[in-house]
Amino acid sequence: MHLALRFSTKQLMPGCVIHSRFNILTSYSTVRFVGNNYRTTNTWRRSCFLSRQPASGTVLSSTVGRTMDEDAEIDSKSSKFPFPQVFLDWLSQNGLDPAIYDAANDLPRYIRLKPGTEEDISSIEDDLGSELSKLSWLPGFYSLPSEVQIASSRSYQEGKIYGMDAASGAAVAALGISPEDHVLDLCAAPGAKLCMLADVLKDSGTLTATDISQHRLAASRTMLIKYGLGSRCRLFLADGTTFSLLPLRHGPKVEEDKPEAGIGEDITRSYGKHTGSVYVNSLVYGEWKGTKTAKEKKAAKRLKYMEDALDRVGGRESELMFYGKDSGIVGMKVVDVFRSSSLREEEAAVDGYDKVLVDAECTHDGSIKHISKYEQWGWDTFERRFFNAERMTSITSLQLQLLRNGFRLLKVGGTLIYSTCSLTVAQNEDVVRNFLRIERNAELREIRDAKNWPCRSGGLPCTVRFDPITSNTSGLFIARIHKLSS
């Protein structure tokens, strides 16, 4: 079996801009550099396969404007997995080679070090019982043998390391976060990317995260608290296709004589079948506490009553599950937190998020670990689990809705990253292509760091793809989208 690509792949995309108004494509090319310690075989499918035998010299090959479908011939018998025929047919229809899943045995495990723990590398290696190999193309990331278990390690339990695929880290890096940015993670669970966003922001800006799954968002909250990253975060249980709360750029208007946190003086309520009227002239959010006193629990219960009342009268579309002391929530009135549920486009253009990450729900076919789970689950369950008819027909519609809503919440001049861990064109290039037809003030922009990444060009200009063979990672598609003034 060929060794997956482990060196940097150079992608040169000078002036690579596709404008949704004119669909203009300028200079677009890809150049692959092969390091001195390897020699190429004569097999070029969607990427360069390498022999394990070292050799001297540098080999250069290039592909110009090549799409994924043009890069490969599909051999449905080339994988060791006993895939059902329906899946093999589906792979063929999407231009995917089943052999890509064989790379699961060779993929390393990736971890990200919490900033400030770099000096503890030796102790972390001793703890894990393995040497860590630093990734030159992605700061803070290291690879180690796949059989190393990190969840039970002291380093993981003490919050020194994160388990995170390098391709996922690239999606966060592609945002290009700057100090003081207000960032939205529209599909935040289970939280690895969310924690990386918080680490990059450090002690500036704000981070808003949403997810539609309560238990998965609760896991994200646990991660933020574990790693001490929640100070500038707020988490909302919400539908990412309709979420409409803007960042808190100016903080709460706290009055000098505000009551004790979370307790309002002018609250009346009727119970039973009637919604009742709720007056919240002075009901505000206090500092978040995981463990509350009896008095704090009473205050929190009143806040919950208020939020539920807003829900019933249409004044709330999401549930606030967590907020940090520097998130802008502390001291805010409950009604003000949810005031912007009827968002206007012109308001978002000025006061929207600087950066938005839409790591959309997908079929997860690019996640080698996800697919390989069927070895344990049984391949006879594959069709039922993977090809759920309702899910397959609605997934691309959901992805487009998530992308459009994330873009709606983005300020003019802001950057949005759309990513999925699917390898299919339908869930990636086609979704972005349809989005660009609808949103006339959107354009694809080059991912500058990608020239140093072990990835290949996607089927649209300025997009990139990670896969096990090219990148030695799980599969991931990334598109960087810029918002122009209307």
C-alpha positions as CSV (number, residue, x, y, z in Angstrom):
1,M,0.0,0.0,0.0
2,H,1.3,3.4,-0.9
3,L,2.3,5.9,1.7
4,A,-0.1,8.9,2.0
5,L,1.3,12.3,1.2
6,R,3.2,13.8,4.2
7,F,4.9,16.8,2.7
8,S,3.7,20.2,1.8
9,T,1.7,20.6,-1.3
10,K,2.1,24.0,-2.9
11,Q,-1.0,25.6,-4.5
12,L,-0.4,28.6,-6.6
13,M,-3.7,30.5,-7.3
14,P,-2.6,34.0,-8.2
15,G,-5.4,36.4,-8.5
16,C,-7.9,33.6,-7.9
17,V,-11.2,35.3,-7.5
18,I,-14.6,34.2,-8.6
19,H,-17.2,36.9,-8.5
20,S,-20.9,35.9,-8.1
21,R,-22.1,38.8,-10.1
22,F,-20.1,38.0,-13.2
23,N,-18.8,34.5,-12.7
24,I,-15.3,35.5,-13.8
25,L,-12.5,33.1,-13.3
26,T,-9.0,34.4,-13.5
27,S,-5.6,32.6,-13.3
28,Y,-6.1,29.2,-11.7
29,S,-3.4,26.6,-11.3
30,T,-2.0,24.0,-8.9
31,V,1.6,23.0,-8.6
32,R,2.7,20.0,-6.4
33,F,6.1,19.8,-4.9
34,V,7.5,16.4,-3.9
35,G,10.1,16.5,-1.1
36,N,13.7,15.2,-1.5
37,N,13.2,12.1,0.6
38,Y,10.6,10.4,-1.6
39,R,10.3,9.3,-5.2
40,T,7.0,9.3,-7.1
41,T,5.4,6.3,-8.7
42,N,3.7,6.5,-12.1
43,T,0.3,6.5,-10.5
44,W,-1.5,9.9,-10.5
45,R,-5.1,9.7,-9.7
46,R,-6.5,12.5,-7.7
47,S,-3.2,13.0,-6.0
48,C,0.4,11.9,-6.0
49,F,1.0,8.4,-4.4
50,L,4.4,7.9,-3.0
51,S,6.6,4.9,-2.7
52,R,8.0,4.1,0.8
53,Q,11.5,3.8,-0.7
54,P,13.5,7.0,-0.2
55,A,15.2,8.5,-3.2
56,S,17.1,11.7,-4.0
57,G,16.0,14.5,-6.2
58,T,12.8,16.6,-6.5
59,V,9.9,15.8,-8.8
60,L,7.5,18.4,-10.0
61,S,4.1,17.7,-11.5
62,S,1.2,20.0,-12.1
63,T,-2.5,20.0,-12.7
64,V,-4.3,23.0,-14.2
65,G,-8.0,23.6,-13.5
66,R,-8.6,19.9,-12.9
67,T,-11.7,18.9,-11.0
68,M,-12.1,15.9,-8.8
69,D,-14.1,13.9,-11.3
70,E,-11.4,14.5,-14.0
71,D,-8.6,13.4,-11.6
72,A,-9.6,9.8,-11.1
73,E,-10.9,6.6,-12.5
74,I,-13.0,4.7,-10.1
75,D,-12.2,1.0,-9.4
76,S,-15.1,-0.2,-7.3
77,K,-13.1,-3.3,-6.2
78,S,-10.1,-1.4,-5.0
79,S,-11.1,-1.1,-1.3
80,K,-10.6,-3.7,1.4
81,F,-13.9,-2.7,3.0
82,P,-16.9,-4.9,2.1
83,F,-19.0,-1.9,1.0
84,P,-22.6,-2.6,-0.1
85,Q,-23.1,-2.1,-3.8
86,V,-25.4,0.8,-3.2
87,F,-22.5,2.7,-1.6
88,L,-20.1,1.7,-4.3
89,D,-22.5,3.1,-6.9
90,W,-22.9,6.2,-4.8
91,L,-19.1,6.7,-4.6
92,S,-18.9,6.2,-8.4
93,Q,-21.6,8.8,-9.1
94,N,-19.7,11.3,-6.9
95,G,-16.3,10.6,-8.5
96,L,-14.8,8.9,-5.4
97,D,-12.4,6.0,-5.2
98,P,-13.3,3.4,-2.6
99,A,-9.6,2.8,-2.0
100,I,-9.4,6.2,-0.2
101,Y,-10.9,4.5,2.8
102,D,-8.0,2.0,3.0
103,A,-5.9,4.9,4.2
104,A,-7.7,4.6,7.6
105,N,-5.0,2.1,8.7
106,D,-2.2,4.6,8.0
107,L,-3.7,7.8,9.2
108,P,-2.1,9.2,12.4
109,R,-3.9,10.7,15.3
110,Y,-3.7,14.5,15.6
111,I,-3.7,16.6,18.7
112,R,-3.6,20.3,19.3
113,L,-1.6,21.8,22.2
114,K,-3.3,24.4,24.4
115,P,-1.4,27.6,23.9
116,G,1.2,28.1,26.6
117,T,1.9,24.3,27.1
118,E,4.6,24.1,24.4
119,E,7.3,23.8,27.0
120,D,5.6,20.7,28.4
121,I,6.1,18.7,25.2
122,S,8.5,16.2,26.9
123,S,6.2,15.5,29.8
124,I,3.2,15.2,27.4
125,E,5.2,12.7,25.4
126,D,6.1,10.7,28.5
127,D,2.4,10.8,29.6
128,L,1.2,9.5,26.2
129,G,4.1,7.1,25.8
130,S,4.7,8.4,22.3
131,E,6.8,10.9,20.4
132,L,4.9,13.9,19.0
133,S,5.7,15.0,15.4
134,K,5.1,18.7,14.9
135,L,3.1,19.8,11.8
136,S,5.1,22.5,10.1
137,W,2.1,23.7,8.2
138,L,-0.3,24.1,11.1
139,P,0.9,25.8,14.3
140,G,0.1,24.0,17.5
141,F,-0.7,20.7,15.9
142,Y,1.1,17.4,16.3
143,S,0.7,13.9,15.0
144,L,1.2,10.6,16.8
145,P,0.5,6.9,16.1
146,S,-3.2,6.2,15.7
147,E,-3.2,3.5,18.4
148,V,-2.3,6.0,21.1
149,Q,-5.2,6.7,23.4
150,I,-5.4,10.3,24.7
151,A,-8.8,10.4,26.6
152,S,-7.4,8.6,29.6
153,S,-4.1,10.5,29.7
154,R,-3.3,13.1,32.4
155,S,-2.4,15.7,29.7
156,Y,-5.9,15.5,28.3
157,Q,-7.7,15.4,31.6
158,E,-5.7,18.5,32.7
159,G,-6.6,20.4,29.6
160,K,-3.2,20.5,28.0
161,I,-4.1,18.8,24.7
162,Y,-7.1,18.6,22.4
163,G,-8.0,15.7,20.1
164,M,-8.6,17.3,16.7
165,D,-8.0,16.4,13.1
166,A,-5.5,18.6,11.3
167,A,-8.0,19.3,8.5
168,S,-10.5,20.7,11.0
169,G,-7.8,22.9,12.3
170,A,-7.2,24.2,8.8
171,A,-10.8,25.3,8.5
172,V,-10.4,27.5,11.6
173,A,-7.1,28.8,10.4
174,A,-8.6,29.8,7.1
175,L,-10.9,32.3,8.8
176,G,-7.9,34.5,9.5
177,I,-9.2,35.7,12.9
178,S,-7.9,39.1,14.0
179,P,-7.9,40.7,17.5
180,E,-11.2,42.1,18.5
181,D,-13.1,40.1,15.9
182,H,-16.7,39.0,16.7
183,V,-16.9,35.4,15.6
184,L,-19.9,33.1,15.0
185,D,-19.7,29.3,15.0
186,L,-23.0,28.4,13.5
187,C,-22.7,24.6,13.9
188,A,-20.5,24.4,17.0
189,A,-20.9,20.9,18.5
190,P,-19.1,18.9,19.6
191,G,-16.7,21.8,20.4
192,A,-13.1,21.1,19.1
193,K,-13.3,24.0,16.5
194,L,-15.1,26.2,19.0
195,C,-12.2,25.8,21.5
196,M,-9.7,26.6,18.8
197,L,-11.6,29.7,17.9
198,A,-11.6,30.8,21.5
199,D,-7.9,30.1,21.8
200,V,-7.1,32.2,18.7
201,L,-9.3,35.1,20.0
202,K,-7.5,35.0,23.4
203,D,-8.6,38.0,25.5
204,S,-10.3,40.0,22.8
205,G,-13.5,40.1,20.7
206,T,-16.4,37.7,21.3
207,L,-17.4,34.2,20.3
208,T,-21.0,33.2,19.7
209,A,-21.9,29.6,19.1
210,T,-25.1,27.7,18.1
211,D,-26.2,24.2,17.7
212,I,-29.5,22.5,17.3
213,S,-28.6,19.5,19.5
214,Q,-28.9,20.2,23.2
215,H,-26.8,17.4,24.5
216,R,-24.0,18.1,21.9
217,L,-24.0,21.8,22.8
218,A,-23.8,20.8,26.5
219,A,-20.7,18.9,25.6
220,S,-19.3,22.0,23.9
221,R,-20.0,24.0,27.1
222,T,-18.2,21.3,29.1
223,M,-15.2,21.7,26.9
224,L,-15.1,25.5,27.2
225,I,-15.3,25.2,31.0
226,K,-12.7,22.4,31.1
227,Y,-10.2,24.4,29.1
228,G,-11.0,27.7,30.7
229,L,-12.1,29.3,27.5
230,G,-15.6,30.5,28.2
231,S,-15.0,34.1,29.3
232,R,-15.9,35.7,26.0
233,C,-18.3,33.1,24.7
234,R,-22.1,32.7,24.6
235,L,-23.8,29.5,23.5
236,F,-27.3,29.3,22.1
237,L,-29.4,26.2,21.5
238,A,-30.8,27.2,18.2
239,D,-31.6,26.3,14.6
240,G,-28.6,27.5,12.6
241,T,-30.8,28.2,9.6
242,T,-32.9,30.8,11.4
243,F,-30.6,32.1,14.2
244,S,-30.5,35.9,14.0
245,L,-28.8,37.4,17.1
246,L,-26.0,39.8,16.3
247,P,-22.8,40.2,18.3
248,L,-22.8,42.4,21.4
249,R,-20.4,45.0,20.1
250,H,-21.1,47.6,22.7
251,G,-21.8,45.6,25.8
252,P,-24.7,45.9,28.2
253,K,-26.2,49.2,29.4
254,V,-25.8,48.7,33.1
255,E,-27.6,51.1,35.3
256,E,-25.9,52.3,38.5
257,D,-28.7,51.1,40.7
258,K,-29.3,47.8,39.0
259,P,-30.7,45.1,41.4
260,E,-28.9,42.0,42.5
261,A,-27.9,39.9,39.4
262,G,-30.8,37.9,38.0
263,I,-33.5,39.3,40.3
264,G,-36.2,41.8,39.0
265,E,-38.3,44.0,41.2
266,D,-41.2,44.5,38.7
267,I,-42.1,41.0,37.8
268,T,-45.7,39.8,37.8
269,R,-46.9,36.6,36.4
270,S,-50.1,34.6,36.0
271,Y,-50.0,30.8,35.8
272,G,-52.2,28.1,34.3
273,K,-53.4,28.3,30.7
274,H,-52.6,32.0,30.3
275,T,-49.2,33.3,29.3
276,G,-49.6,36.2,31.6
277,S,-47.7,39.5,31.4
278,V,-44.1,39.8,32.4
279,Y,-42.4,43.1,33.3
280,V,-38.6,43.0,33.2
281,N,-37.6,46.6,33.7
282,S,-34.8,45.5,35.9
283,L,-34.4,41.7,35.3
284,V,-30.8,41.2,34.2
285,Y,-28.3,38.3,33.7
286,G,-25.8,37.8,36.5
287,E,-22.5,36.1,36.2
288,W,-22.7,32.5,35.0
289,K,-22.1,29.9,37.7
290,G,-22.1,26.2,37.2
291,T,-22.9,25.6,40.9
292,K,-25.5,28.0,42.4
293,T,-26.7,28.9,45.9
294,A,-30.4,28.6,46.7
295,K,-30.8,32.4,46.1
296,E,-29.0,32.1,42.7
297,K,-31.1,29.1,41.7
298,K,-34.2,31.2,42.5
299,A,-32.9,34.0,40.3
300,A,-32.0,31.6,37.5
301,K,-35.6,30.2,37.7
302,R,-37.0,33.6,37.2
303,L,-34.8,34.2,34.2
304,K,-36.0,30.9,32.8
305,Y,-39.6,32.0,33.3
306,M,-38.9,35.1,31.4
307,E,-37.2,33.3,28.5
308,D,-40.1,30.9,28.3
309,A,-42.6,33.7,28.2
310,L,-40.6,35.3,25.4
311,D,-40.7,32.0,23.6
312,R,-44.5,31.8,23.8
313,V,-45.1,35.3,22.4
314,G,-42.6,34.9,19.6
315,G,-39.9,37.0,21.1
316,R,-37.3,34.3,21.3
317,E,-36.0,31.7,18.8
318,S,-33.1,30.3,20.9
319,E,-32.1,29.3,24.4
320,L,-29.1,30.7,26.1
321,M,-27.1,27.8,27.4
322,F,-23.9,29.5,28.5
323,Y,-22.3,32.9,28.7
324,G,-19.0,34.1,30.0
325,K,-18.3,37.1,32.2
326,D,-16.8,39.1,29.3
327,S,-19.3,38.0,26.6
328,G,-21.4,41.1,27.0
329,I,-24.3,39.2,28.6
330,V,-23.6,40.0,32.2
331,G,-25.7,43.0,33.2
332,M,-28.0,42.8,30.2
333,K,-31.8,42.7,30.5
334,V,-33.3,39.4,29.3
335,V,-35.4,41.2,26.6
336,D,-32.4,42.9,25.2
337,V,-30.5,39.7,24.7
338,F,-33.1,38.4,22.4
339,R,-34.2,41.8,20.9
340,S,-32.6,41.3,17.5
341,S,-34.6,38.2,16.6
342,S,-36.2,40.1,13.7
343,L,-32.9,40.9,12.0
344,R,-32.7,43.5,9.2
345,E,-30.2,43.0,6.4
346,E,-28.9,46.6,6.7
347,E,-28.3,46.1,10.4
348,A,-26.3,43.0,9.9
349,A,-24.2,44.7,7.2
350,V,-22.8,47.1,9.7
351,D,-23.1,45.3,13.1
352,G,-22.8,41.7,12.0
353,Y,-20.1,39.2,12.7
354,D,-16.5,39.8,11.4
355,K,-16.0,36.1,10.9
356,V,-18.5,33.2,10.5
357,L,-17.7,29.5,10.5
358,V,-20.3,27.2,8.9
359,D,-19.0,23.6,9.4
360,A,-22.2,22.2,8.0
361,E,-24.0,18.9,8.8
362,C,-23.2,16.4,6.1
363,T,-23.1,12.6,5.4
364,H,-19.6,12.3,7.0
365,D,-18.4,10.2,4.2
366,G,-15.0,12.0,4.4
367,S,-14.6,10.9,8.0
368,I,-12.6,7.7,7.8
369,K,-13.2,6.9,11.4
370,H,-17.0,7.4,10.9
371,I,-17.1,5.0,7.9
372,S,-14.8,2.5,9.6
373,K,-17.2,2.2,12.5
374,Y,-19.3,0.0,10.3
375,E,-16.7,-2.7,10.9
376,Q,-18.1,-2.9,14.4
377,W,-21.7,-2.0,13.6
378,G,-22.0,-4.5,10.8
379,W,-22.1,-3.7,7.1
380,D,-25.6,-5.1,6.9
381,T,-26.7,-1.9,8.7
382,F,-24.8,0.4,6.4
383,E,-27.6,1.2,4.0
384,R,-30.1,1.8,6.7
385,R,-27.8,4.1,8.7
386,F,-26.1,5.9,5.8
387,F,-28.7,6.1,3.1
388,N,-31.6,7.3,5.2
389,A,-33.8,8.5,2.3
390,E,-35.2,11.6,4.1
391,R,-31.7,12.7,5.3
392,M,-30.1,12.2,1.9
393,T,-32.7,14.2,0.0
394,S,-32.7,17.1,2.5
395,I,-29.0,17.4,3.4
396,T,-28.0,19.7,0.6
397,S,-31.0,21.9,1.2
398,L,-30.0,22.2,4.8
399,Q,-26.4,23.0,3.9
400,L,-27.5,25.8,1.6
401,Q,-29.8,27.2,4.3
402,L,-27.0,27.2,6.9
403,L,-24.6,28.9,4.4
404,R,-27.1,31.6,3.5
405,N,-28.0,32.4,7.1
406,G,-24.4,32.5,8.1
407,F,-23.8,34.9,5.3
408,R,-26.8,37.0,6.3
409,L,-25.3,37.5,9.8
410,L,-21.9,38.4,8.3
411,K,-21.0,42.1,8.2
412,V,-19.9,43.7,4.9
413,G,-16.1,43.1,4.5
414,G,-16.3,40.0,6.7
415,T,-15.2,36.4,6.0
416,L,-17.2,33.2,6.1
417,I,-15.7,29.7,5.9
418,Y,-18.0,26.9,4.6
419,S,-16.7,23.4,5.3
420,T,-18.0,19.8,5.4
421,C,-16.3,16.5,6.0
422,S,-18.0,15.1,3.0
423,L,-16.0,14.2,-0.1
424,T,-18.9,14.7,-2.5
425,V,-19.3,17.5,-5.0
426,A,-23.0,17.7,-4.3
427,Q,-22.5,18.8,-0.7
428,N,-19.5,21.1,-1.4
429,E,-19.0,22.7,-4.8
430,D,-22.6,22.4,-5.8
431,V,-23.8,24.0,-2.6
432,V,-21.4,26.9,-2.9
433,R,-22.2,27.3,-6.6
434,N,-25.9,27.5,-5.9
435,F,-25.2,29.9,-3.1
436,L,-23.2,32.2,-5.4
437,R,-26.1,32.3,-7.8
438,I,-28.4,33.6,-5.1
439,E,-26.1,35.9,-3.1
440,R,-25.0,38.5,-5.6
441,N,-22.7,40.2,-3.1
442,A,-20.6,37.1,-2.3
443,E,-17.3,36.1,-3.8
444,L,-14.8,33.3,-3.3
445,R,-11.4,34.4,-2.0
446,E,-8.1,32.6,-2.0
447,I,-7.1,30.9,1.3
448,R,-3.6,32.3,1.5
449,D,-2.2,29.7,3.9
450,A,-3.3,26.9,1.6
451,K,-0.2,27.3,-0.5
452,N,1.6,25.6,2.4
453,W,-1.0,23.0,3.2
454,P,-0.9,19.3,2.0
455,C,-4.2,19.7,0.2
456,R,-5.4,19.9,-3.4
457,S,-7.7,22.3,-5.3
458,G,-11.4,21.8,-5.2
459,G,-13.7,21.9,-8.2
460,L,-14.3,25.6,-7.7
461,P,-11.5,28.2,-7.8
462,C,-10.0,29.1,-4.5
463,T,-11.5,26.1,-2.7
464,V,-9.4,23.3,-1.2
465,R,-9.9,19.7,-0.3
466,F,-8.2,17.5,2.2
467,D,-8.3,13.7,1.9
468,P,-6.5,10.7,3.4
469,I,-4.3,10.1,0.3
470,T,-3.3,13.7,-0.4
471,S,-3.2,15.1,3.1
472,N,-2.9,12.2,5.5
473,T,-6.0,13.5,7.3
474,S,-9.7,12.9,7.2
475,G,-11.6,14.4,4.3
476,L,-12.6,18.1,4.4
477,F,-13.8,20.7,1.9
478,I,-13.1,24.4,2.6
479,A,-14.4,27.5,0.8
480,R,-13.6,31.0,1.9
481,I,-16.3,33.6,1.1
482,H,-16.1,37.4,1.3
483,K,-19.1,39.7,1.7
484,L,-19.3,42.7,-0.5
485,S,-21.5,45.8,-0.1
486,S,-24.8,45.4,-1.9
